[in-house]
């Protein structure tokens, strides 16, 4: 993490009009602009603490919030392969014909790009062979031009969304194993839910999995600027923060002023499906982290191999009383790509691991029907989800993702 300048504070400043109307105010008060974010009409800047009360009085400034630290959302790592684990939850045959045509066979997210804002991505064989599907890489931490992941979290997440099982022999071998061992295949082989999708990896978290809200928002701005170029239809955010962290005045933050929620809502309005980890602050009620509290996103909690929601998985309701999460996906000891070797797999746990499975499923739907809106994708995934018996709605939402 970068050190804050002495006597200054990193803030996010929102304009009532356009950015030009507040840019000069920031500069006139010795502020240093870090990012301009036209997609939410805001500037990220380091401001002298003694100047903040002054610029608050500017008629063109609508709000100032903290540029708070955001973190990845895993809870543990197992660096070696363990024995097979049973598939989480119970499956049913609802919409089986449509699901088979969308989530298997020739589609598999082909032609669609999933943007992943995380710790970066390593050139693991399952994403670069037989052809390189890392279609874009942008580093907001160290400005590297070459894809890398010095933490490993982003690579693990990418594998669950779009890994193709290359090291296992690719799709034919993976599908054969799935047919032979339907209840244990997810622990024997590793392939994402959209194994033909492209990946736009945006590194906004550092080597420890931490980053500033401003870097996350800058990555969102990149998605806003480039989503048509790369056909980015899905964004995965396996990260989160307590919305109270943005509050400068102690008067409470609402979803209307939460910078991450403003960001995801803006991308949603551009036609991008956003999938967000629910958070690992459970089992208490009301523990969903931002931006998972937004009604525009698909918020994903975790389920274990016994069909139970583990204690770590955050629960709703949101501050407005809305039921969250929206869906569950496996999140305990999940096998995916190892960034350290590019030729191995590791297990991690957390809602970070649950979200990308849903992001891949969303990419498959967009590939099958490019005219689908984010709202329609969310409705389909929730309508076909599998409710888990004796699990509270604010722990499971509509139930387990049904592929």
C-alpha positions as CSV (number, residue, x, y, z in Angstrom):
1,X,0.0,0.0,0.0
2,X,1.2,3.5,-0.7
3,X,1.9,5.7,2.2
4,X,-0.4,8.7,2.7
5,X,1.3,12.0,2.4
6,X,1.9,13.7,5.8
7,X,-0.8,16.1,6.6
8,X,-3.0,15.0,3.7
9,X,-5.9,12.6,3.4
10,X,-7.0,10.5,0.3
11,X,-10.6,11.4,-0.5
12,X,-13.2,10.9,-3.3
13,X,-14.9,14.2,-4.3
14,X,-18.1,14.2,-6.2
15,X,-19.3,17.0,-8.5
16,X,-22.8,18.3,-8.8
17,X,-22.0,19.4,-12.3
18,X,-19.0,18.2,-14.3
19,X,-15.4,17.4,-13.3
20,X,-14.1,20.7,-14.6
21,X,-16.2,22.6,-12.1
22,X,-14.4,20.9,-9.2
23,X,-11.0,20.2,-10.6
24,X,-9.7,23.8,-10.2
25,X,-11.1,23.9,-6.7
26,X,-9.0,20.9,-5.8
27,X,-5.8,22.3,-7.4
28,X,-6.3,25.7,-5.9
29,X,-6.4,24.1,-2.4
30,X,-3.1,22.2,-2.9
31,X,-4.8,18.9,-3.7
32,X,-3.1,16.3,-5.9
33,X,-5.5,14.5,-8.3
34,X,-4.9,10.8,-8.5
35,X,-7.7,9.7,-10.8
36,X,-10.6,11.4,-12.7
37,X,-13.7,9.2,-12.8
38,X,-16.2,10.6,-15.2
39,X,-18.4,7.5,-15.0
40,X,-19.4,8.5,-11.5
41,X,-18.6,12.2,-11.9
42,X,-15.9,12.2,-9.2
43,X,-12.2,12.9,-8.6
44,X,-9.8,10.9,-6.3
45,X,-7.3,13.2,-4.7
46,X,-4.9,13.7,-1.8
47,X,-6.1,16.8,0.0
48,X,-4.4,18.7,2.8
49,X,-6.5,17.9,5.9
50,X,-6.8,21.6,6.8
51,X,-8.3,22.3,3.4
52,X,-11.1,19.7,3.4
53,X,-13.5,21.7,5.5
54,X,-13.0,24.6,3.0
55,X,-13.7,22.7,-0.2
56,X,-16.8,21.2,1.4
57,X,-18.3,24.6,1.1
58,X,-17.8,24.7,-2.7
59,X,-21.2,24.9,-4.3
60,X,-20.2,22.4,-7.1
61,X,-19.2,19.7,-4.7
62,X,-22.0,17.3,-3.7
63,X,-20.1,14.9,-1.4
64,X,-16.6,14.0,-0.1
65,X,-15.9,10.4,1.2
66,X,-12.9,8.6,2.5
67,X,-10.7,6.7,0.0
68,X,-10.9,3.6,2.3
69,X,-8.9,0.4,2.0
70,X,-10.6,-2.6,0.3
71,X,-9.5,-6.2,0.7
72,X,-9.8,-9.5,-1.0
73,X,-12.3,-12.0,0.6
74,X,-10.7,-15.5,1.1
75,X,-10.4,-17.0,4.6
76,X,-7.7,-19.7,4.2
77,X,-5.4,-21.4,1.7
78,X,-4.4,-25.0,1.3
79,X,-1.3,-25.3,-0.9
80,X,-1.6,-29.0,-1.7
81,X,-4.3,-31.2,-3.3
82,X,-6.5,-33.1,-0.8
83,X,-8.9,-35.9,-1.3
84,X,-12.1,-35.7,-3.2
85,X,-14.9,-33.6,-1.8
86,X,-18.6,-34.2,-2.5
87,X,-20.4,-31.6,-4.7
88,X,-22.1,-28.9,-2.5
89,X,-25.8,-29.0,-2.2
90,X,-28.3,-31.0,-4.2
91,X,-29.1,-30.7,-7.9
92,X,-32.4,-30.9,-9.7
93,X,-33.5,-31.2,-13.3
94,X,-35.1,-27.7,-13.6
95,X,-34.7,-26.3,-17.1
96,X,-32.2,-29.1,-17.8
97,X,-32.3,-28.9,-21.6
98,X,-31.7,-25.1,-21.6
99,X,-28.9,-25.4,-19.0
100,X,-27.1,-28.1,-20.9
101,X,-27.1,-26.0,-24.1
102,X,-25.9,-22.9,-22.2
103,X,-23.4,-24.2,-19.7
104,X,-21.8,-27.0,-21.7
105,X,-21.0,-28.0,-25.3
106,X,-19.8,-25.3,-27.7
107,X,-20.9,-22.1,-25.9
108,X,-19.1,-21.9,-22.5
109,X,-18.8,-18.1,-22.6
110,X,-17.1,-18.0,-26.0
111,X,-16.9,-14.4,-27.3
112,X,-17.7,-12.8,-23.9
113,X,-15.0,-11.3,-21.7
114,X,-15.2,-11.4,-17.9
115,X,-13.4,-8.5,-16.2
116,X,-11.9,-9.4,-12.8
117,X,-10.7,-6.6,-10.5
118,X,-8.4,-8.3,-8.1
119,X,-4.7,-9.0,-7.4
120,X,-3.9,-9.6,-11.1
121,X,-3.5,-12.8,-13.0
122,X,-0.6,-15.2,-13.6
123,X,-0.1,-16.9,-17.1
124,X,-1.4,-20.2,-15.8
125,X,-1.6,-22.9,-18.5
126,X,-5.4,-23.1,-18.0
127,X,-5.9,-19.6,-19.2
128,X,-3.1,-19.3,-21.9
129,X,-3.3,-22.7,-23.6
130,X,-4.1,-23.8,-26.2
131,X,-4.6,-20.1,-26.9
132,X,-4.1,-17.0,-24.6
133,X,-7.5,-15.9,-23.3
134,X,-6.1,-13.0,-21.2
135,X,-7.4,-10.4,-23.6
136,X,-6.4,-7.4,-21.5
137,X,-4.3,-6.6,-18.4
138,X,-4.1,-3.3,-16.5
139,X,-2.0,-2.7,-13.4
140,X,-3.1,0.1,-11.1
141,X,-0.6,-0.8,-8.4
142,X,2.8,-1.2,-10.1
143,X,2.1,-0.2,-13.7
144,X,3.4,-3.4,-15.2
145,X,2.5,-4.1,-18.8
146,X,3.0,-7.9,-18.4
147,X,0.3,-10.0,-16.6
148,X,1.4,-11.2,-13.1
149,X,-0.2,-11.9,-9.7
150,X,2.0,-11.4,-6.6
151,X,-0.7,-12.6,-4.2
152,X,-2.4,-15.4,-6.1
153,X,-6.0,-14.5,-5.2
154,X,-6.9,-13.1,-8.6
155,X,-5.5,-16.1,-10.5
156,X,-7.5,-18.5,-8.3
157,X,-10.6,-16.4,-8.9
158,X,-10.0,-16.3,-12.6
159,X,-9.7,-20.1,-12.8
160,X,-13.1,-20.6,-11.2
161,X,-14.7,-18.2,-13.7
162,X,-12.8,-19.2,-16.9
163,X,-10.2,-21.9,-16.4
164,X,-10.4,-24.5,-19.1
165,X,-8.8,-27.6,-17.4
166,X,-5.9,-27.7,-19.9
167,X,-3.6,-29.4,-17.4
168,X,-6.1,-32.2,-17.0
169,X,-6.4,-32.7,-20.7
170,X,-8.9,-30.0,-21.5
171,X,-12.6,-30.2,-22.1
172,X,-13.0,-33.8,-23.3
173,X,-11.2,-35.2,-20.2
174,X,-13.0,-32.9,-17.8
175,X,-16.4,-33.7,-19.3
176,X,-15.7,-37.4,-19.2
177,X,-14.8,-37.2,-15.5
178,X,-18.0,-35.2,-14.9
179,X,-20.1,-37.9,-16.5
180,X,-18.3,-40.7,-14.6
181,X,-18.2,-39.0,-11.2
182,X,-21.0,-36.3,-11.1
183,X,-20.9,-36.0,-7.3
184,X,-17.2,-35.6,-6.9
185,X,-15.9,-34.2,-10.2
186,X,-15.5,-30.6,-8.8
187,X,-12.8,-31.8,-6.5
188,X,-11.1,-34.1,-8.9
189,X,-10.7,-31.7,-11.9
190,X,-10.6,-28.0,-12.2
191,X,-12.5,-26.1,-14.9
192,X,-14.3,-22.8,-14.6
193,X,-18.0,-22.3,-15.5
194,X,-17.1,-20.3,-18.6
195,X,-14.0,-22.1,-20.0
196,X,-14.0,-20.3,-23.4
197,X,-14.5,-16.8,-22.1
198,X,-11.9,-14.1,-22.3
199,X,-10.4,-12.5,-19.2
200,X,-9.7,-8.8,-18.6
201,X,-7.5,-8.8,-15.5
202,X,-7.3,-5.5,-13.6
203,X,-4.8,-5.4,-10.8
204,X,-6.1,-3.0,-8.2
205,X,-5.1,-5.0,-5.1
206,X,-1.5,-5.4,-3.9
207,X,0.7,-8.4,-3.0
208,X,-1.3,-8.7,0.3
209,X,-4.7,-8.5,-1.3
210,X,-5.3,-4.9,-0.2
211,X,-6.0,-1.8,-2.2
212,X,-7.6,1.7,-2.1
213,X,-11.1,2.4,-3.1
214,X,-9.7,4.8,-5.6
215,X,-7.8,2.0,-7.4
216,X,-10.9,-0.1,-7.5
217,X,-12.9,2.8,-9.0
218,X,-10.1,3.5,-11.5
219,X,-10.4,-0.1,-12.6
220,X,-14.1,0.3,-12.9
221,X,-13.5,3.4,-15.0
222,X,-11.3,1.3,-17.3
223,X,-14.1,-1.2,-17.7
224,X,-16.5,1.6,-18.5
225,X,-14.1,2.9,-21.2
226,X,-13.2,-0.5,-22.7
227,X,-16.3,-2.7,-22.3
228,X,-17.3,-2.4,-25.9
229,X,-13.8,-2.9,-27.2
230,X,-13.4,-6.3,-25.4
231,X,-17.1,-7.2,-25.2
232,X,-16.9,-7.2,-21.4
233,X,-20.4,-8.3,-20.3
234,X,-19.5,-9.5,-16.8
235,X,-17.4,-8.0,-13.9
236,X,-16.3,-10.1,-10.9
237,X,-15.5,-8.4,-7.6
238,X,-14.2,-10.9,-5.0
239,X,-13.5,-8.1,-2.6
240,X,-15.4,-5.9,-0.1
241,X,-15.5,-3.4,2.7
242,X,-17.8,-2.2,5.5
243,X,-19.5,0.8,4.0
244,X,-18.9,2.7,7.3
245,X,-15.3,3.0,6.3
246,X,-16.2,5.7,3.8
247,X,-17.8,7.9,6.3
248,X,-15.8,11.1,7.1
249,X,-18.3,12.8,9.4
250,X,-19.6,9.9,11.4
251,X,-23.1,10.7,10.2
252,X,-23.6,7.3,8.5
253,X,-23.2,6.3,4.9
254,X,-26.1,5.2,2.7
255,X,-26.0,3.2,-0.5
256,X,-26.7,6.5,-2.3
257,X,-23.3,7.8,-1.3
258,X,-21.2,4.6,-1.1
259,X,-18.5,5.1,-3.8
260,X,-18.3,1.4,-4.7
261,X,-22.0,1.1,-5.0
262,X,-22.1,4.2,-7.2
263,X,-19.5,2.5,-9.3
264,X,-21.2,-0.8,-9.8
265,X,-24.6,0.8,-10.4
266,X,-23.0,3.0,-13.2
267,X,-21.6,-0.1,-14.8
268,X,-24.9,-2.0,-14.4
269,X,-26.6,0.9,-16.3
270,X,-24.1,0.3,-19.2
271,X,-25.3,-3.3,-19.5
272,X,-22.6,-5.1,-17.5
273,X,-23.6,-7.9,-15.2
274,X,-21.7,-7.5,-11.9
275,X,-21.1,-10.4,-9.5
276,X,-19.9,-9.6,-6.0
277,X,-18.7,-11.8,-3.1
278,X,-21.1,-11.4,-0.1
279,X,-18.2,-11.1,2.4
280,X,-16.7,-13.2,5.2
281,X,-18.2,-11.4,8.1
282,X,-20.9,-14.0,9.0
283,X,-22.8,-15.4,10.7
284,X,-24.3,-12.2,12.1
285,X,-27.2,-10.6,10.3
286,X,-26.6,-7.5,8.2
287,X,-23.0,-8.4,7.5
288,X,-23.0,-8.2,3.7
289,X,-20.0,-6.0,2.6
290,X,-20.1,-3.2,0.0
291,X,-20.7,-3.3,-2.9
292,X,-22.6,-6.5,-2.4
293,X,-25.5,-4.6,-0.8
294,X,-26.4,-3.0,-4.1
295,X,-29.7,-4.3,-5.6
296,X,-28.1,-4.1,-9.0
297,X,-25.4,-6.7,-8.4
298,X,-25.6,-10.5,-8.0
299,X,-24.3,-11.1,-4.5
300,X,-22.9,-14.6,-3.8
301,X,-22.5,-16.4,-0.5
302,X,-20.8,-19.7,0.2
303,X,-22.1,-23.2,0.7
304,X,-20.1,-26.2,1.9
305,X,-20.1,-29.9,0.9
306,X,-22.9,-30.7,3.3
307,X,-25.3,-28.2,1.8
308,X,-24.8,-25.8,4.7
309,X,-23.9,-22.1,4.7
310,X,-20.6,-21.9,6.6
311,X,-20.4,-19.4,9.5
312,X,-18.0,-17.1,7.6
313,X,-20.4,-16.4,4.8
314,X,-22.0,-12.9,5.3
315,X,-25.8,-12.7,5.8
316,X,-28.5,-10.1,5.0
317,X,-30.6,-8.2,5.2
318,X,-29.2,-5.0,3.8
319,X,-29.8,-1.7,5.6
320,X,-32.9,-1.2,3.4
321,X,-34.3,-4.6,4.4
322,X,-33.5,-6.3,1.1
323,X,-32.7,-10.1,1.2
324,X,-29.1,-10.8,0.4
325,X,-27.1,-12.7,-0.8
326,X,-28.9,-13.5,-4.0
327,X,-27.2,-16.9,-4.6
328,X,-24.9,-19.5,-3.1
329,X,-22.0,-21.3,-4.8
330,X,-19.4,-23.7,-3.3
331,X,-16.9,-21.8,-1.2
332,X,-15.0,-24.4,1.0
333,X,-11.7,-25.9,0.0
334,X,-12.3,-25.0,-3.7
335,X,-9.7,-26.2,-6.2
336,X,-8.4,-23.6,-8.7
337,X,-5.3,-22.2,-10.3
338,X,-2.0,-21.7,-8.5
339,X,-0.3,-18.5,-9.5
340,X,3.1,-19.5,-8.0
341,X,3.8,-22.3,-10.5
342,X,1.3,-21.8,-13.4
343,X,1.2,-25.6,-13.6
344,X,-0.5,-26.6,-10.3
345,X,-3.8,-26.2,-8.4
346,X,-4.5,-25.1,-4.9
347,X,-7.5,-24.9,-2.6
348,X,-8.9,-21.7,-1.1
349,X,-12.0,-20.9,0.9
350,X,-14.3,-17.9,1.2
351,X,-17.0,-16.1,-0.6
352,X,-14.2,-14.9,-3.0
353,X,-14.3,-18.4,-4.4
354,X,-18.1,-18.5,-4.7
355,X,-18.6,-15.4,-6.8
356,X,-16.5,-16.3,-9.9
357,X,-18.5,-19.5,-10.5
358,X,-21.6,-17.3,-10.8
359,X,-19.6,-14.8,-13.0
360,X,-18.8,-17.6,-15.4
361,X,-22.4,-18.7,-15.5
362,X,-23.4,-15.2,-16.3
363,X,-20.9,-15.1,-19.1
364,X,-22.4,-18.3,-20.6
365,X,-25.8,-16.7,-20.6
366,X,-24.6,-13.6,-22.3
367,X,-22.8,-15.8,-24.9
368,X,-25.9,-17.8,-25.5
369,X,-28.1,-14.7,-25.9
370,X,-26.2,-11.4,-26.4
371,X,-29.3,-9.4,-26.0
372,X,-29.8,-10.4,-22.3
373,X,-29.7,-7.5,-19.8
374,X,-28.0,-7.8,-16.4
375,X,-31.4,-7.9,-14.8
376,X,-32.5,-10.8,-17.0
377,X,-29.3,-12.7,-16.3
378,X,-29.8,-12.2,-12.5
379,X,-33.5,-13.3,-12.7
380,X,-32.6,-16.4,-14.7
381,X,-29.9,-17.5,-12.3
382,X,-32.1,-16.9,-9.2
383,X,-35.2,-18.5,-10.8
384,X,-33.2,-21.7,-11.6
385,X,-31.3,-21.8,-8.3
386,X,-31.8,-24.7,-5.9
387,X,-33.3,-23.7,-2.5
388,X,-31.5,-25.4,0.4
389,X,-33.7,-26.9,3.1
390,X,-33.7,-25.3,6.5
391,X,-31.5,-22.4,5.5
392,X,-32.6,-18.9,6.2
393,X,-33.4,-16.7,3.1
394,X,-30.9,-14.1,4.3
395,X,-28.2,-16.8,4.3
396,X,-28.9,-18.3,0.9
397,X,-31.1,-15.9,-1.1
398,X,-32.6,-18.0,-3.9
399,X,-30.4,-21.0,-3.2
400,X,-27.5,-22.8,-4.9
401,X,-26.3,-21.9,-8.4
402,X,-27.7,-24.6,-10.7
403,X,-25.5,-25.5,-13.7
